[in-house]
Amino acid sequence: MMKVPLCRPAIDEKELNLVREVLESGWLAHGPKVKQFEEMFAEYVGTKYAVSLNSCAAALQVAIMSERSESRKEVILPSFTFPASANAIMNAGCTPIFADIRSDTLNIDIEDLERKITPRTVAVMPVHFAGQSCDMDGIMKLADQYDLEVVEDSAEAIGSTWNGRRTGSFGIGCFSFYPTKNITTGEGGMVTTNDESVAKYVKTVRGHGISTGAHDRASSDTPWARVATMPGYNFRMSEIAAAIGIVQMGKLDDLNRKRRTIAEYFSREFSKIDGVLPPVEHANASHSYQMYVIQVEDEKKRDSFVRSLRERGVEASVHFYPAVHLHDFYAQIYGYDEGDLPVTEMVSKRVVTLPMFPTMTEEQSRFVVESVKDSLEHVKRL
């Protein structure tokens, strides 16, 4: 039986060779490869600065920390996301305020976002779901109107655009290089910004509160001098991870083109099938399809449908159920209940994530489509 994994990173000899070079150099942490990767990423996104970290969760936390104030500590975000988004807000000493989403793009509903703004709101965190950019024109308009910071959770949107402008370039961008993402470093994250003070803050926090790294100090008269200016963390990216990232950056546009080709084939085929809703791509957005997420119309049979796909060898999954506001911790702490975010809750019961990776073969793609058809027929008989 054919098996199609949910995802597979595109790694080859080029990454192996550069990692070998790093290992042989003896410089394995916060060195020249990290700096090169940051410069490449900033240029690609279109920001003045990019600061690498060990995860997107760290990036989100530090980005919020850079903007919080004593009087304003609420951050609005969609509940239709991974818990890391809300966790980062809490770990930064702020309060997550959950907004509903749109049923078509599955991104934050700007009207509900505006309803949630209070004098305590410091920032909004749009989450670009599955590779589709949020309506950044509308979000930036609200941010200007209410004097809010914008922290973009771009974990799933490396290379995505809104009106030709890359995600992560509107506010403070936060990216993930986890193995499922459009490019990977194994584990890793990045903050992008045009604000020099934010970039300096992130660099200091990531390195135990010390503003200069070992590689930068190596050429000074006193390379052993290390002065902490704040209590920081060890959120640094390794040279090994950065080396992988450098090679991956050279592949990024090609990998995203391949994702789009597969997604276009899937959407053509699924648009012919009753009971399945393919993803909607907004006219102003360029979707990078970090995930390919369909919705099944009969939510009561969603779980049976996913199990049927997996039994056939198609490693389907669900992103995301339950929505974060209904996770035990957040429901108990903030008093959320069923019905508080109706669109989010409906969508979370209907979504199915299908395999999506740039090295997927035509045979594998066809097998996914046929398996979807077969599994739909199977659950209809249940």
HUTA-V350608 format. One record per residue. PHI is phi in degrees with one decimal (* if undefined). PSI is psi in whole degrees, -180 to 180 (* if undefined). OMEGA is omega as a letter, one per 40 degrees, with the letter a starting at -180 (NA if undefined). Layout:
BEGIN
phi=PHI psi=PSI omega=OMEGA
phi=PHI psi=PSI omega=OMEGA
END
This chain:
BEGIN
phi=* psi=135 omega=i
phi=-67.8 psi=143 omega=i
phi=-123.9 psi=132 omega=i
phi=-119.8 psi=112 omega=a
phi=-69.5 psi=160 omega=i
phi=-63.2 psi=-38 omega=a
phi=-156.3 psi=163 omega=i
phi=-157.6 psi=121 omega=i
phi=-67.5 psi=148 omega=a
phi=-94.7 psi=85 omega=a
phi=-115.2 psi=136 omega=i
phi=-141.9 psi=-162 omega=a
phi=-62.3 psi=-27 omega=a
phi=-62.7 psi=-45 omega=i
phi=-64.9 psi=-43 omega=a
phi=-59.9 psi=-41 omega=a
phi=-66.4 psi=-42 omega=a
phi=-72.4 psi=-35 omega=i
phi=-62.9 psi=-41 omega=i
phi=-61.0 psi=-41 omega=i
phi=-60.9 psi=-42 omega=i
phi=-63.8 psi=-47 omega=a
phi=-60.3 psi=-39 omega=a
phi=-72.8 psi=-25 omega=a
phi=-71.8 psi=-26 omega=a
phi=83.1 psi=-6 omega=i
phi=-103.5 psi=99 omega=a
phi=-105.5 psi=-8 omega=a
phi=-136.5 psi=146 omega=i
phi=27.7 psi=62 omega=i
phi=-120.9 psi=-152 omega=a
phi=-67.3 psi=-30 omega=a
phi=-68.6 psi=-37 omega=i
phi=-59.9 psi=-47 omega=a
phi=-62.9 psi=-42 omega=i
phi=-63.9 psi=-43 omega=i
phi=-62.1 psi=-43 omega=i
phi=-61.0 psi=-43 omega=a
phi=-65.7 psi=-41 omega=i
phi=-62.8 psi=-41 omega=a
phi=-70.8 psi=-41 omega=i
phi=-60.7 psi=-44 omega=i
phi=-62.8 psi=-40 omega=a
phi=-66.5 psi=-47 omega=a
phi=-71.7 psi=-33 omega=a
phi=97.3 psi=34 omega=i
phi=-119.6 psi=163 omega=i
phi=-72.0 psi=-32 omega=a
phi=-132.9 psi=147 omega=i
phi=-140.7 psi=131 omega=a
phi=-123.9 psi=121 omega=a
phi=-81.1 psi=150 omega=i
phi=-141.1 psi=180 omega=a
phi=-86.5 psi=-5 omega=i
phi=-167.9 psi=163 omega=i
phi=-70.8 psi=-32 omega=i
phi=-58.0 psi=-43 omega=i
phi=-64.1 psi=-40 omega=i
phi=-60.1 psi=-47 omega=i
phi=-62.4 psi=-45 omega=a
phi=-61.2 psi=-48 omega=a
phi=-69.0 psi=-35 omega=i
phi=-61.7 psi=-44 omega=i
phi=-65.8 psi=-42 omega=i
phi=-58.4 psi=-34 omega=a
phi=-70.9 psi=-17 omega=a
phi=-117.4 psi=-12 omega=a
phi=-65.9 psi=158 omega=i
phi=-139.7 psi=169 omega=a
phi=-66.1 psi=-33 omega=a
phi=-94.0 psi=-17 omega=a
phi=-128.5 psi=106 omega=a
phi=-134.9 psi=19 omega=i
phi=-100.8 psi=137 omega=i
phi=-126.4 psi=124 omega=a
phi=-92.4 psi=133 omega=i
phi=-150.2 psi=163 omega=i
phi=-74.4 psi=148 omega=i
phi=-80.3 psi=-17 omega=a
phi=-83.3 psi=79 omega=a
phi=-162.5 psi=179 omega=i
phi=-79.0 psi=147 omega=a
phi=-54.7 psi=-24 omega=a
phi=-54.6 psi=-33 omega=a
phi=-62.7 psi=-50 omega=i
phi=-71.7 psi=-38 omega=i
phi=-57.2 psi=-41 omega=a
phi=-62.7 psi=-37 omega=i
phi=-64.4 psi=-46 omega=i
phi=-66.0 psi=-41 omega=i
phi=-66.2 psi=-21 omega=i
phi=-86.7 psi=2 omega=i
phi=86.7 psi=20 omega=a
phi=-117.9 psi=178 omega=a
phi=-114.7 psi=124 omega=i
phi=-77.3 psi=134 omega=i
phi=-118.8 psi=117 omega=a
phi=-89.3 psi=134 omega=i
phi=-112.4 psi=160 omega=i
phi=-80.1 psi=172 omega=a
phi=-120.1 psi=170 omega=i
phi=-83.5 psi=148 omega=a
phi=-81.4 psi=-13 omega=a
phi=-94.0 psi=-60 omega=a
phi=-81.6 psi=-17 omega=a
phi=66.9 psi=18 omega=i
phi=-103.8 psi=170 omega=a
phi=-55.2 psi=138 omega=i
phi=-82.7 psi=114 omega=a
phi=-66.4 psi=-33 omega=i
phi=-64.6 psi=-42 omega=i
phi=-70.3 psi=-35 omega=i
phi=-56.1 psi=-48 omega=a
phi=-63.9 psi=-36 omega=i
phi=-62.9 psi=-26 omega=a
phi=-88.2 psi=-6 omega=a
phi=-73.1 psi=133 omega=i
phi=-132.8 psi=174 omega=i
phi=-60.9 psi=-15 omega=a
phi=-90.4 psi=-5 omega=a
phi=-74.8 psi=127 omega=i
phi=-104.4 psi=-29 omega=a
phi=-156.4 psi=161 omega=i
phi=-118.0 psi=141 omega=i
phi=-117.4 psi=88 omega=i
phi=-69.5 psi=136 omega=i
phi=-109.2 psi=115 omega=a
phi=-79.0 psi=94 omega=a
phi=-70.9 psi=127 omega=i
phi=63.9 psi=6 omega=a
phi=114.1 psi=-1 omega=i
phi=-99.0 psi=125 omega=a
phi=-65.7 psi=143 omega=i
phi=-69.1 psi=170 omega=i
phi=-73.3 psi=88 omega=a
phi=-74.6 psi=-23 omega=i
phi=-63.5 psi=-48 omega=a
phi=-65.7 psi=-40 omega=a
phi=-67.9 psi=-44 omega=a
phi=-67.5 psi=-32 omega=i
phi=-63.2 psi=-45 omega=i
phi=-64.6 psi=-40 omega=a
phi=-60.8 psi=-43 omega=i
phi=-66.6 psi=-42 omega=a
phi=-64.2 psi=-40 omega=a
phi=-107.6 psi=10 omega=i
phi=56.8 psi=56 omega=a
phi=-112.1 psi=149 omega=i
phi=-82.9 psi=156 omega=i
phi=-122.2 psi=118 omega=i
phi=-112.4 psi=108 omega=a
phi=-84.1 psi=118 omega=i
phi=-82.1 psi=93 omega=a
phi=-101.7 psi=25 omega=a
phi=-54.7 psi=-35 omega=a
phi=-105.1 psi=15 omega=a
phi=-136.4 psi=42 omega=i
phi=-73.2 psi=113 omega=a
phi=98.7 psi=-7 omega=i
phi=-73.8 psi=155 omega=a
phi=-135.7 psi=158 omega=i
phi=-127.0 psi=116 omega=a
phi=51.5 psi=42 omega=i
phi=81.9 psi=-3 omega=a
phi=-106.4 psi=134 omega=a
phi=-72.3 psi=142 omega=i
phi=-59.9 psi=147 omega=a
phi=91.7 psi=-3 omega=a
phi=-109.7 psi=-3 omega=a
phi=-86.0 psi=-50 omega=i
phi=-118.7 psi=-131 omega=i
phi=-95.6 psi=116 omega=a
phi=-87.7 psi=141 omega=i
phi=-129.8 psi=121 omega=a
phi=-120.4 psi=156 omega=i
phi=-119.7 psi=143 omega=i
phi=-120.1 psi=32 omega=i
phi=-62.0 psi=155 omega=a
phi=-56.9 psi=-21 omega=a
phi=-83.9 psi=-8 omega=a
phi=-84.6 psi=176 omega=a
phi=-62.3 psi=-34 omega=i
phi=-134.1 psi=161 omega=a
phi=-134.8 psi=154 omega=i
phi=-124.3 psi=16 omega=a
phi=91.4 psi=-72 omega=i
phi=-134.0 psi=146 omega=i
phi=162.6 psi=162 omega=i
phi=-150.8 psi=173 omega=a
phi=-151.8 psi=140 omega=i
phi=-108.0 psi=132 omega=i
phi=-117.8 psi=141 omega=a
phi=-162.3 psi=156 omega=i
phi=-101.0 psi=1 omega=a
phi=-98.0 psi=114 omega=a
phi=-60.6 psi=-37 omega=a
phi=-67.0 psi=-37 omega=i
phi=-65.5 psi=-45 omega=a
phi=-59.6 psi=-44 omega=i
phi=-65.2 psi=-40 omega=i
phi=-62.8 psi=-47 omega=a
phi=-62.3 psi=-43 omega=i
phi=-60.6 psi=-39 omega=a
phi=-71.3 psi=-46 omega=a
phi=-62.3 psi=-39 omega=a
phi=-68.3 psi=-20 omega=a
phi=-116.7 psi=50 omega=i
phi=64.6 psi=21 omega=i
phi=85.0 psi=8 omega=i
phi=-101.1 psi=126 omega=a
phi=-77.2 psi=-18 omega=a
phi=-117.0 psi=141 omega=i
phi=-87.5 psi=169 omega=a
phi=-61.1 psi=-39 omega=a
phi=-66.4 psi=-40 omega=i
phi=-67.8 psi=-37 omega=a
phi=-75.7 psi=-19 omega=a
phi=-60.1 psi=-30 omega=a
phi=-94.0 psi=3 omega=a
phi=-87.8 psi=171 omega=a
phi=-70.4 psi=-27 omega=a
phi=-128.9 psi=72 omega=a
phi=-64.2 psi=-14 omega=a
phi=-85.7 psi=-9 omega=a
phi=-78.0 psi=121 omega=a
phi=-133.1 psi=117 omega=a
phi=-120.9 psi=118 omega=i
phi=-82.5 psi=134 omega=i
phi=-108.3 psi=-6 omega=i
phi=-164.0 psi=163 omega=i
phi=-76.6 psi=112 omega=a
phi=-110.4 psi=-163 omega=a
phi=-131.3 psi=171 omega=i
phi=-99.1 psi=87 omega=a
phi=-110.0 psi=21 omega=a
phi=-77.3 psi=152 omega=i
phi=-90.9 psi=143 omega=i
phi=-82.2 psi=161 omega=i
phi=-62.6 psi=-34 omega=i
phi=-63.9 psi=-47 omega=i
phi=-63.3 psi=-42 omega=a
phi=-63.6 psi=-37 omega=i
phi=-61.8 psi=-43 omega=i
phi=-61.7 psi=-42 omega=a
phi=-62.1 psi=-38 omega=i
phi=-60.1 psi=-46 omega=i
phi=-67.5 psi=-42 omega=a
phi=-61.3 psi=-36 omega=i
phi=-59.8 psi=-36 omega=i
phi=-68.0 psi=-18 omega=a
phi=-101.8 psi=-13 omega=a
phi=-54.2 psi=-52 omega=a
phi=-61.9 psi=-40 omega=i
phi=-66.7 psi=-42 omega=i
phi=-62.7 psi=-40 omega=i
phi=-68.7 psi=-36 omega=i
phi=-61.6 psi=-41 omega=i
phi=-65.8 psi=-39 omega=i
phi=-60.1 psi=-45 omega=a
phi=-65.3 psi=-38 omega=i
phi=-61.3 psi=-45 omega=i
phi=-64.2 psi=-44 omega=a
phi=-62.4 psi=-40 omega=i
phi=-63.8 psi=-40 omega=i
phi=-63.4 psi=-48 omega=i
phi=-56.4 psi=-48 omega=a
phi=-64.6 psi=-38 omega=i
phi=-60.2 psi=-45 omega=a
phi=-72.3 psi=-42 omega=a
phi=-73.7 psi=-23 omega=i
phi=-67.2 psi=-16 omega=i
phi=-90.7 psi=-6 omega=a
phi=-107.4 psi=126 omega=i
phi=-69.4 psi=140 omega=i
phi=95.7 psi=-4 omega=a
phi=-126.8 psi=135 omega=i
phi=-112.8 psi=111 omega=i
phi=-69.2 psi=163 omega=a
phi=-63.3 psi=147 omega=i
phi=-97.3 psi=127 omega=i
phi=-102.0 psi=120 omega=a
phi=-63.8 psi=143 omega=a
phi=-60.7 psi=-29 omega=a
phi=-89.5 psi=-3 omega=a
phi=-111.5 psi=151 omega=i
phi=-112.6 psi=110 omega=a
phi=-80.7 psi=133 omega=i
phi=-100.2 psi=0 omega=i
phi=46.8 psi=54 omega=i
phi=-59.9 psi=-35 omega=i
phi=-130.8 psi=154 omega=i
phi=-111.7 psi=111 omega=a
phi=-118.8 psi=119 omega=i
phi=-101.3 psi=169 omega=i
phi=-122.2 psi=137 omega=i
phi=-99.0 psi=137 omega=a
phi=-69.6 psi=-33 omega=i
phi=-94.3 psi=93 omega=a
phi=-65.4 psi=-25 omega=a
phi=-68.5 psi=-20 omega=a
phi=-108.4 psi=9 omega=a
phi=-59.4 psi=-48 omega=a
phi=-65.4 psi=-39 omega=i
phi=-64.7 psi=-37 omega=i
phi=-63.2 psi=-45 omega=i
phi=-63.7 psi=-44 omega=i
phi=-61.6 psi=-40 omega=i
phi=-63.1 psi=-42 omega=i
phi=-61.0 psi=-44 omega=a
phi=-66.6 psi=-36 omega=i
phi=-65.7 psi=-27 omega=i
phi=-85.4 psi=-5 omega=i
phi=103.2 psi=4 omega=i
phi=-100.4 psi=114 omega=a
phi=-80.0 psi=72 omega=i
phi=-76.0 psi=160 omega=i
phi=-148.7 psi=-171 omega=i
phi=-133.7 psi=125 omega=i
phi=-134.2 psi=102 omega=e
phi=-139.1 psi=141 omega=i
phi=-147.3 psi=132 omega=e
phi=-74.4 psi=167 omega=i
phi=-64.3 psi=155 omega=a
phi=-60.8 psi=-35 omega=a
phi=-66.3 psi=-16 omega=i
phi=-103.6 psi=3 omega=i
phi=-64.5 psi=146 omega=a
phi=-49.2 psi=-49 omega=a
phi=-60.8 psi=-52 omega=a
phi=-71.3 psi=-36 omega=i
phi=-63.7 psi=-41 omega=a
phi=-73.7 psi=-42 omega=a
phi=-69.7 psi=-43 omega=a
phi=-109.1 psi=-1 omega=i
phi=76.2 psi=24 omega=i
phi=-72.2 psi=153 omega=a
phi=-145.5 psi=168 omega=i
phi=-54.7 psi=135 omega=i
phi=97.5 psi=-10 omega=a
phi=-69.0 psi=-35 omega=i
phi=-128.8 psi=81 omega=a
phi=-61.9 psi=-41 omega=a
phi=-68.8 psi=-44 omega=i
phi=-56.2 psi=-47 omega=a
phi=-67.4 psi=-38 omega=i
phi=-64.7 psi=-48 omega=a
phi=-63.1 psi=-40 omega=a
phi=-63.8 psi=-22 omega=i
phi=-88.9 psi=-8 omega=a
phi=-113.7 psi=-18 omega=a
phi=-76.6 psi=146 omega=i
phi=-138.6 psi=128 omega=i
phi=-95.6 psi=123 omega=i
phi=-98.8 psi=160 omega=i
phi=-53.7 psi=138 omega=i
phi=-153.3 psi=113 omega=i
phi=-156.8 psi=149 omega=a
phi=-67.0 psi=-19 omega=i
phi=-94.4 psi=11 omega=i
phi=-62.0 psi=132 omega=a
phi=-83.8 psi=164 omega=i
phi=-60.7 psi=-38 omega=i
phi=-62.1 psi=-43 omega=i
phi=-65.5 psi=-40 omega=i
phi=-62.3 psi=-45 omega=i
phi=-63.9 psi=-38 omega=i
phi=-63.4 psi=-39 omega=i
phi=-61.2 psi=-46 omega=a
phi=-61.3 psi=-47 omega=a
phi=-64.9 psi=-36 omega=i
phi=-67.5 psi=-37 omega=i
phi=-62.3 psi=-45 omega=i
phi=-60.7 psi=-49 omega=a
phi=-63.2 psi=-41 omega=a
phi=-69.2 psi=-35 omega=i
phi=-63.5 psi=-43 omega=i
phi=-63.4 psi=-39 omega=a
phi=-62.1 psi=-48 omega=a
phi=-72.2 psi=-24 omega=i
phi=-63.4 psi=-29 omega=a
phi=-85.5 psi=-8 omega=a
phi=-74.8 psi=* omega=NA
END
